[in-house]
Amino acid sequence: MSGSSGQGSDVFNGSADSADITTKGTGVAIRTIMLLGNPVLRTRCKAVPRSAREERARLARDLRDTLANFRTQRGFGRGIAAPQIGSTVRAIHIEPEIGGAMFNPRIVRRSRRTFLLWDDCFSFPDLLVRLRRHHTIEVAYEDAEGHRRTVKATGSLSELLQHEIDHLDGILAIDRAIDQKHIILRSELDRFTAGKGISL
Ligand SMILES: [Zn+2]
């Protein structure tokens, strides 16, 4: 990572434009995270053509570097979707489980079995949302070079992929809350769960 102390605050400025915040000379590409309320997060994203090699390489780099920067700044985050950096195309990046960008990902199988969890999102980092995800899924996608791949995911990787793929259709975790009372501030989780007797 850049290690530059001046970079981090810009990432959270909520700016409507998607201008790169590239750390000059280091090749690190950190882009502004789009925040809840920005219409770009509600856009249905377009497929990335397999022939668009330069676009794929640039997106893969930007997603990787922006995710790494967020983790450094906030201490959480395992995945990011292209609309979160202002690009309305079907690309996500998962780290470390996939270790790279996934283009045009599609869920091709879902288990009937589901599980409940508290979900979070870079685009509303102070919120937690109680929701239900499929326990096991299978995802077909293309890698940065355009090779077709599939991955079978269970548990935490499964819910993460469902979260990121939802972003590509303009769907946010808050849309999937089990009810309106289960959208809470991260700082109030202990108070909320103590009051409701909910076990995590
Ligand atoms: Zn998200």
Residues whose N, C-alpha, C, O or C-beta is under 5 A from the ligand:
A	BS01	ZN	D120 C121 F122
